[in-house]
Each structure stands twice: as C-alpha cells, then as structure tokens.
Amino acid sequence: MSSSKIRVLIVEDSMVVRELLKHIIGLDSRFEVVAAVESAEEGLALLDVVQPDIISLDIRLPGMNGLDATLQIMTKRPTPIVVVAAQVDDDELNIAMNALRAGALAVVEKPVGVTNVAFESMAQRLCTQLAIMSQVKVVRQGIGRGLNFGTAESPVKARAPSHGFSTVGVVSSTGGPQALVQLLGAMGPNFPLPVLLVQHITASFLEGFVSWLAGVTPFDVRIAQEGEVPEPGKVYVPPPERHLVQKGGRLSILDTPPLHSQKPSGSVLLSSLAKDVGRRGIGVILTGMGTDGADGMAEMFKAGAHTIGEDESTCVVYGMPAAAAKLGAVKDVLPLPQIAPRLLQLAGGK
C-alpha cells in the first residue's frame, strides 16, 4: 500500500461494528487500516508499532473507556482522535464530551447496519472527519483525570453593566469544547451579559453537548427558543441544523441554507449581532477549521463592536480565527487564558 495513505487505527469492542468500520474505511482509497482492536489497552500497546495518523475510538470499551484512552494517548503519543459513539445513553454521551475536552477532535455517530437509510451519509461523514482530522497537529497534554480547566476565582470581578456592552457572540469548531470549558469557567458565575454560542458539532450530539457544558461550567446552557429575550448568566445554543440570530433584542431560529457549509453558522449569528446591537456587541472566535465566523466578525468590527480572536499559540486548529484576522476584523488577538479576563473587563465597563 502507498505510504501516502492515511493510517487508521480502529478501537472498537463489538466485532460486528469493528468489521463494519474496517469495511467502510477500507473502501475509501484515502485510507489504510493499520490495525483494528477490541480494547483501549491493545490500541495503546500498538501506538508506537503501527504509528497511526488518526484513531477511530469507541467510547464504551472493556477495561479502560474512551475518555481514559484519550488521556493516555494524548500523554504518550499524541495522535488525532475521532470518537465514534452510539449515542445510546447519557453516560456514553458524557464520556464522549469529556473525551473532546481531553483532546479528541470530533465525535461522530457510529454507522448502523448497511440496510439503514442513513448508513451512506453516516459512513461518508465518518470518512470525511477521519480525513480532515488526520491533518491536525495535536500536542502532548498532561491533563489529569479530573480535567479541571476552570478557575475557582474570576481574575476580574464584573459588575452589572449600566452602559456599554449588551451581548457576547462566540463561535468555535474543532477544539471548541475544551476551549469553551476553559473560557466559560474563567468568566465565572457573575458574568453580566448573555452569551450566544455556535459550536460546530454533529446534530445528534447537540443536546448531550449542551447538558454536558451546563454541568462543567458555571452557566445555564440551553437550546435557544424562538422569541426569547437573552439573559445574563445564560448561554444560548441554536437547535440542531438551525441558525441562531438576534433581532430586536430577541432570539430567532432560522431554517435558511447553510453558510460556509455550516448550519448553524457563526457568521449568521455574528452578522445579526452587528445589525441588532452594533457597537454594544462583543464577538469572539475560538479554535476551529475553515472560515466560518470571519465574515460575521468583519460586520461586527465595521459596526463598532469589540472583536476578539484566539491566538494561534492556543488553538487546536488556527483556521477560523486566522480567517477573521486576515479580514482585519479582530481588535484583540489573545491566547485562550487571556480572553475571559478581557471579557470581564469589557463587561464591567473597563
């Protein structure tokens, strides 16, 4: 086989699913399946032997689960990981989300039997994610099992805003879940502005992501509803396969076409904030692949809003923030740990 092929290690305890994954990935000429094993322990033992470019990782495994496997891989031999989860229950979803927080790059649905109508699109989505994520340069992470990213005390105490900014719009993609835990944790429970968030994630995992994020940050994270007025202390996320906008101070859910191949799109959200709140808006673009959010950030910048892009030094993928910076749309370029203190300063009127 050609050495230019993407080397895939499959870790999956079900023999039926393991064979199915081998079949799906093996049919794609971009890949070479270098090993397919049934436990995390076997996968870890083979890391240096087969030297995969990407790992397809199940969550519920005999012995070590997918989260602990992710932590071990990112410590021993950092390799891009795509979590392949069945989304069967809350426990599995929670492990999958914590794996994203620990360094896995994406979570996709486990393809079901070949007769299922959704099989083709699920198989295609899996292969696309494996191909894209295999290009990401991941770094060694010595994260503890507790995964405590948040800070107990916010570095700057925000006061209730009597003037100035009214809304924060945040856009993130690859690497976003772990960045969001750190950002929201450091913003603290007294942050005085509502946060509108677009995080690119497989639609079927969105509700699990929202409830997980609410559990690991001080914010009330919820799926936005048509017509509601955003409140401080709450993070609003669009429903699956819908755009989120703000109009006349109220949230609105749109079923318009994708933008930059994304639905929800960060640019759609940020553009709406440019129009609705102008210079009273704050736009934040975090780690992510592609260019989503950049156009919307440019509109916010032109409207006089305050715009912040994550610095390349802390991004898992420096794609979306780079695209915004290239447009001259970013006022502050900051490493991730410095974004929350800046938001607290701005929200406190400093």
N, C-alpha and C positions, 0 to 999 in steps of 0.2 A: 504494500500500500504506500501511496505517496506520503512523504513526510510533511507535506504542506497541509494535510488534512487536520482538522480539529480533533484532538484526542479526548474522548469522553469516558469517564468512569461512572458507571451506574451503581448506586447503592439502593437496593430495594429488596425487602424481605419476602414479598409474595412472588413465587416462581412464575405465576401466570403473568403478573404485571411486569416482572423483570424481562421475560421473553418478549412481551409486547413492546416495551421500551427499546429493547435491542433491535426489534423488527423496524420500529418507526425510525429510530436514529440511523440504523444501518442502511435504510433505503435512501437516505439523504446523502448525496455524493460529497457533501462538505465534511462529513464526519467519519471517524474511525472509532469504534467502540473498543477501548483497550482492555477493559475488564468490566464484569458485571457481577457484583457480590451481594450477599444477603444481609450483611451486618456492617455497622459502622466500624467495628474493630477490624474486620477484614479489609475494609476500604482504607483505613488509616495505615495498616501494615503494608499496603501496596503503593501508597503515595509516591515514595521515592523510587519504587521499581518501575511503575508504568508512567509516571510523570504526566498526569492528565492536564489538559488545557482548561477543562471545565468538569464539574462534578454535578451529576443529576442525583439529588439526595432526597430520599424518603424521610418522613418525619417520625412515624411510629415504627421503631425497629426493635428486635430482640436485644436486650442488653442496653447499650448506650443509645439514647434517642438522637434525633436530628439536631437539636439545639446543642447538646454536648459535643456531638460530632463536629458541628460548625466551629465551636470554640476551640476544639483540638486542632482542626485543620488550619484555622487562622493563626494559631500559635506555632504549629510545627512546620507546615509547608503551605503558606498562603496560596490558595487556588480559588478562582471564581466558582461560586456555588449557586445553582438554581434549585430551589426547594420544589419538589413535586409532591403536592399534598392532595389528599382525597376530599378535604373539607367535610369530613363526616361528623365531627362534633366540635364543641367549643374548646375542648382540651387540645385537640390536634391543631386547631386554628391558633390557639395561644402559643403553642410550641413553634409553629411556623412563623408567627410575627416576631417572637423573641429571637428566632434564627436570623431574621432580617436585621434585627437590632444588633446581633452579634457579628454581622459581617456578610451573611448571604446576600446576594444581589437582587434576587427576584423570587417570587413564588408563583407557580403555575398549577393549574388543575391537572390531576392525574388523568390521562386519557382512559376512557372507559372502553368496553368491548367494541370490536370493529364494526358491529352492526348498528351501534348507536349513531343517530343522525349527526350529533355534534362531534363525532370522532375526528373527522377530517380537519375541522378548524382547530380542535384541541391539539392534534398532532402537529399541525403547522405552527401553532403558537409556541409549542414546546421547542421545536427545532429552531424557530426564529430567535427565541430567548437564549437558547444554548449558543447559537452562533454569535449573537451580539455580545452577550456577557463574557464569552471566552476572550474577547479583546480587552476587557477591563483589567488594569494592573492593580491587583489587590495587595495590601500591605500587611505585614505581620501585626497582629493585635493581641496584646496580653490582657484580655478582658477577663475579669473574674466572673464566676457563675452568677453572682448577684446582679451584674450588669447595671450598676447604679451610676447612670450618667448625669442625673440632675444634681443641682447644688441645693443644699438644705436652706441656705440663706441667699436671697437675691442680692447681688452686689450693689444695686442702686434701688432705693425704695421709691416706687412710683406713687404719685398722688393722683387723686381723681382729677381728670382733665377738665378744666373750666374753659379752656380755649385750645386752639391748635388742632392736633390730630384727632380723627374720629374712628378710623378703621385701618386694620392691617390685612393685606393680602399676601399669602405665602404660596409659592409654587415649588414643588420638589418631585423628583423622579428616582432614578437609580441611586441607592444610598440614602434616600429620603427618610425612611422610618427611623434609622438610628440617629440621623441629624435632627429630626423633629423631637425625639425624646430629649435630646440634649438641649435644644433651643427652648422648648416649652417648659422643661424642668427649670431652666435657669431664669426664665421670665417670671416664674413664681405665681402663687395663687392670687396675688393682688394686682395683676396687670389690668390696667383700667380701660382697655379697648377690646372690642370684639375682633376675632381673627377668622378670616375666610381662607380656607385651605384647599388647594388642588394637589393631591398626591397621585401620581400615575400608579395604578395597581389593578391587577386582574379583577374584573367586576364582581365575580363570585366571592372574592375575599374581602370586599369593601366593608361590609357590616362587621366582620370579625376584626378588621383593622381599626375601625372606629371605636369599638368597645375596648379593644386592647389599648389603644392610645389614651382613652379616657382613664384606664386603670393604671397606666405608668406615668402619667403627667398630672399636674395639679388642675388641669382644665376639664370642664364639662364638654366633651367632644361628641358631636351629634351630626346626623344626616340632616341637611337643611331642608326646610319645607317652604313651599310657595307662600309668599306674602308675609313671612315672619320678620320682625324687626330684630336685627342682631344686637346681642347684649354683651357687655364686658364679662370676662371670665369664661366665655364660651368659644369653642372652635367649631365652625360650620363647614361641613364637607358635602359636596354635591352627591346626589343619589347615583347609583351605577348608570353609566352610559348617558349621562346628562351634563349639561354645562350649568355652572352657577354664576349668576350675575347679581349686582345690586342696582336697584333703580328706585329713585325717590326715597332712599333710606330703608327700603325693604328688599328682602331676598327674592329672587325669581329663578325658577328652574326652566332651562330651555332644552328643547329636543331638536336643535339645529345641527347641521352636518359637523363632522369633526374638523378641527383646525390643527395644522401641523400633524395630521394623523392621530390627534388626541381628542378624546371625548370622555371625561371633561378636559378642557383646555385651560391652562394657566393664562394664556393671552386673552381669552374671552373674559375671564374673571377680572384681570388687571385693567383691561380696556374699559370695562364697566365702572370700575372704581375711578379711573381717570375722568370719566364723564360725570359720575354721580357725586364724588367728594372732592375732586381736583386736588388742590394743594393741601387738603386736610387728610389725604391718604398716605399710607406707607406701603411700599411694595418690597417684597423680599423674594429673591430667587436663590434656592439652595441647589445642592448637587443634583445632577441629572443629565441623561443623554439627550442629544437633539437640541432643538432651538425653541421649544415651547416656552412661553412666558416672555421672551425677549421683545416681541412687538408690543405686547401689552405694557411691559415695563417702559418702553420708549414713549408710549402715550401718557403714562403716569408722569414721567420725567418732564415731558412738554407741558403737562397741566400744572406743574409746580409741586408735585408730590415729592416725598423723600423716598429715594430708592436705594436698596442695599443688595449687593450681590456677594455670595460666599466666595472667599478667596480660593484660588486653585490649591493652595497648600493643605486644605482640609477636605476638599471634595473627593468623593469616591470616583465620580466622573465629572470632569470640568467641561461640560457641554453647554447646558442652559445658561449658567452664569457668564460663560465666555461669550456666548451669542449676544447677551444683553450688554456686556461691556463693549463689545465690538460696535454696537449701535450707539455708543456714547450715552447709554441710558442709566448708568449706575453712578450714584453720587458717592456712596461708601462701598469700598471693597474690603471685606473683613473676614478673617478666619472665623470659623463657626463659634468658638467660645466667646468672641467679642460681639456677636450680633445681639444676643439678649441684653447685655448691659447698654448697648446703643439704643435698642428699642425702649428700654426702661427710661433712659434719659429723654428721648423724644416724647414718650407718652406722658412723662412728668413735666413736660414743658420746658426742658433744658436744652 
